[in-house]
Amino acid sequence: MHIFTKKFAGQSIISWFFQIILIWIAWAVHNGTLPNNVTTITFAAVILLAIYWSFSLDRKRSNNK
């Protein structure tokens, strides 16, 4: 699990992973692969909250060191 908390370009790898998922969702909605409905928007909101959560953990870890 420590591999996900390793820093890469100032952010943990898990933060990058969540951001890539969010970009993929936006791209899929744009291309029409995913429908633009409440389910997709809810999933994107959950991923966005996960991004903020991972940023918070990154900041907490950097303040403790």
Secondary structure as the mmCIF struct_conf table of DSSP 4:
data_model
#
loop_
_struct_conf.conf_type_id
_struct_conf.id
_struct_conf.beg_label_comp_id
_struct_conf.beg_label_asym_id
_struct_conf.beg_label_seq_id
_struct_conf.end_label_comp_id
_struct_conf.end_label_asym_id
_struct_conf.end_label_seq_id
HELX_RH_AL_P HELX_RH_AL_P1 HIS A 2 THR A 5
BEND BEND1 LYS A 6 LYS A 6
STRN STRN1 LYS A 7 PHE A 8
TURN_TY1_P TURN_TY1_P1 ALA A 9 GLY A 10
STRN STRN2 GLN A 11 SER A 12
HELX_RH_AL_P HELX_RH_AL_P2 ILE A 13 ASN A 31
TURN_TY1_P TURN_TY1_P2 GLY A 32 GLY A 32
BEND BEND2 THR A 33 LEU A 34
BEND BEND3 ASN A 37 ASN A 37
HELX_RH_AL_P HELX_RH_AL_P3 VAL A 38 ASN A 64
#
